[in-house]
Amino acid sequence: MRITLIAGNWKMNKSHLEAMRLVQEIGHELADVNPQKVEVVVCPPFTALRTIQTLIDADRYELVLGAQNMYLAEEGAFTGEISAGMLKALNVTYVVLGHSERREILGESDDEVNAKVKMAFEAGLTPLICCGETESEHAAEQTRSKVEHQVQAALAGVRPDQVRSAVIAYEPIWAIGTGQTATPADAQATIAYIRSMVADMVGPDVAGAMRLLYGGSVKAGNAKALMSQSDIDGALVGGASLEAAEFSSIVKAVT
């Protein structure tokens, strides 16, 4: 059985002190949630990773630590970058890779995403791989071709056992931070297509075990309808993850 995964991507928000307070509030709100039924991940900025690690490692909260990105080399003259090994040393479990903001704003290529996926696995991290179409691509009915290209590129050369543990988040770019959300039926159709595509690549057993998420203006009000779809195993939450009550309500809505 695939355990539901709810991940909060804080993006470039929260100082380390603000991050500490937010995690404390989320931990309090979710004190009664069974971690065997839902895995809750927080992905703060790099500057807050150590602070949040100390809270989680002290067994105060049933939360899992994630990072928002990493570089595709283990060390070297790459000013401003963070390696997979550095994240692993902070007990990071998940790393978000290929987010549309990095692809669209910072020009990150499919080859770079693929290299990062492989590097993450080598370091013992679990990649949370993002894919999704722009508004114009959505209007032109190119959703499937866009996500197919991105997923195939991200998983190229990755072993089936690694693919099984990877997580893919379908985030339509036109829905990120806009208040627009794909309908549950549309989100399910695209995510089911991704699962069938992964099955063609590495086999149905691997695809059936892999967790696939939806992201794009997920809120407490729409989370239950989205997560009730058969192929949607959780959510990658953006803006709503910055408010403890709202994020906690999303978690509770799917449990």
N, C-alpha and C positions, 0 to 999 in steps of 0.2 A: 504494500500500500504506500502511495506517495504522501508524505507528510506535508501539509500546507506550509508554505513559506511566505512570510510577509517581511519585506525588506524596506527600510526607510533610507532613501538617498537624500541626505541633507544638503548636498551640493556646496556652494561656497557661502555657507551660513553657520553661525554660532562660533563664538570664541571658545577656548577650552573650558572656561568657567560656565558659560552658558550651556555648553554641551553636557557638562557634569550635572547641572540642574535638570536639564531635559531628561537625561537618562534616569535620574533619581525619580522624577515624576512618572515616567513611563513604567519604571520598575514597580512603583507603588500601585499604579493603575492596573497592572497586569499580574499582581501578586498571586491571584487565584487561577490564572490560566495554566493549563497543563502543557508543559513543553514537549510532551510526547505526541501531542495532537497538532501543535502549531509551532513552527520555528520562527522566532522573531529576531531579525537582524537589524542592527543600526550601522549606518555608514557615514560617520562624521568626516569633516575635513582632516587632512593629514595632521594638522596642529593639535587636534584633540584626541588622536588615536591612543596615545599613552595614558591620558587621563581616563578615558573610558575603559581601557584595558584593566587598569587597577581596580575599577569598580566591579567589572565582570569577574576578574580573577579572584576577587575576595568572596565570590559566591553570594554576593548580595542580590544579584538580579539574574533571572533566567533569560538572558539575552546573548546574542552571538554578535561578534564584532566583524564588520566588513569595511573595506576600503573602496574609494571611488575610482581608483585608477592605479596604474603602475607602469614602469618603463619596461622595454623589451630586452634590456641587458641587465646582467647581474651586478655589475659595477663599472666604474670608468668615468671619463670626463664628460658627464652629461649634466651640466649645471641645472639645478632645479628639479631634477627627476628623483623618483623613489623606486627602489628595486623590490622584486618579489621577496628576496631574502630579508630585507628590512621590515617588510610587512609581517612575514612569518615570525620574526623575532619578537613582534608585539602581539603574538597570538591571534593575528587576524585569520579568519576562516574563509571569508568570501572576498572577492575583488570584482567590482563592476568593470566590464570591458566593452568597448565599442559603443558607449552611450552616444546618442544622436548629437548631443551638444559637442562632444569631442570630434565626431565625424564632420558635422556641418560647420561648426565655428572654427575648430582648430585643424581641420583638414586631415584627420586621422584616416589612413587607408585600410582597406580590407586586409592587406598583407601585414600591416602593423598589428591589427587586431589578432590575426592568426598567430603571429609570433608571440604576442602577449599571452594568449591562451596556452600555448605550449610551455612558455616560461612559468606561468602560474602553476601548472601541473607539476613541473619539475621541482618547484619549491614547496609543494604540498598544499597549495591554495586551491580553492574551488572557484573557477571563473563563473561569473554571472554575466552572460553575454547578451547584449541588447541588439535588437533589430527593429526596423519599422520604416514606414514610408512617409514621404512628405505630403502636404495637402494636394499639390498638383498631381503627384503620382496616385494618390487615393482617388482623385476625381477622374483620372485617366484609367482607372481600374487596373493599376499596375502593382497592387499590394502584394499579390502572391509572387510575382516575378522579383520584386525588390527583396522581400524577406528570404526567398529561396536563394538568391545570389549571396546575401549577407551571411546566412547560416552555413551554406556550403563552404564559403570562403573561410569563415571563422573556424570550422571544424576540419578543414583540409589537413590530412596527415595526422589527425588525433586518433589515438587508439580507442576501440570500442569501449573498453572498460573505463577510460577517462570520459568519454562522451556520456556514459551512463550517469556519472556523478556531476557533470556540468549542469548548469541552469541556464535556460534561455528566457529572456523577457521580451515579449512583443510589446513595443511602445510606439504606436502611431505618432509620428512627430506632430501632426496637426492637433493632437489631443494633449500634448505635454504643456502644462501650465496655462492652458487656454480655457479650461472649464468645460471643454467639449470632451465627450467620452464615446468610444465605440459602443454600440449596443451590445448587450451580453451575447446575442446571437451572432453578430459580426465578429466579435472578439473570439468567440468559440470557434467559428468557422476558420479564421486565420490560424489560430493556435492548433487546431486539429490538423490543418494542412501542414504546419511545421512538424508536428509529430509524425505524420505519414511520410514526410520527406526524410526525416531522420531515420525512420524505419527502412526506407529504401537505401540509405547510406550505410547503416551499420546493423540493421536487423530489428525486427519488431520487439524483441525482448528488451533491448537497450532503450528503444524509443518509449516503450511502455513504462520503464522505470524512471525515465528522465522527468524532472520537474520543469514545467513551462508556466511562466507567469504573464500577467497582463499589467501594463503600466500606462498611465496617461489620465491625469485628473481623477485618480481613484480617491474616493471619500467614503466616510461611514455610510452615507446614504445610498451608494451604489455598489459597495463592496460585496454584500451578500448575493446580489443578483449575478454579479460577475463571477464570483467564486463558486457559485452553484453549478456552473457549466462543467461538463464531464472532463474536459481536457485542461481546464484552467486550475493550476495547483497553487495559486497564490498571487501576490501582487508586488510590484516595485512601486513604492509610493514616494512621490516627490514633496510638493509643498505641504501636504497634509501630515507629513512625518515630522514637521517642525513644531507641531502643537501636540503636547502629550495626550490631551483628552481625545482629540480627533484621531490620532494614530492608534491609540488604545481602543477606540471604538471600532476601528476597522478590524483590528485583531479579534475583538470580541464578536463582531458581526459574522466572522467566518468560522467561529468555534461553536 
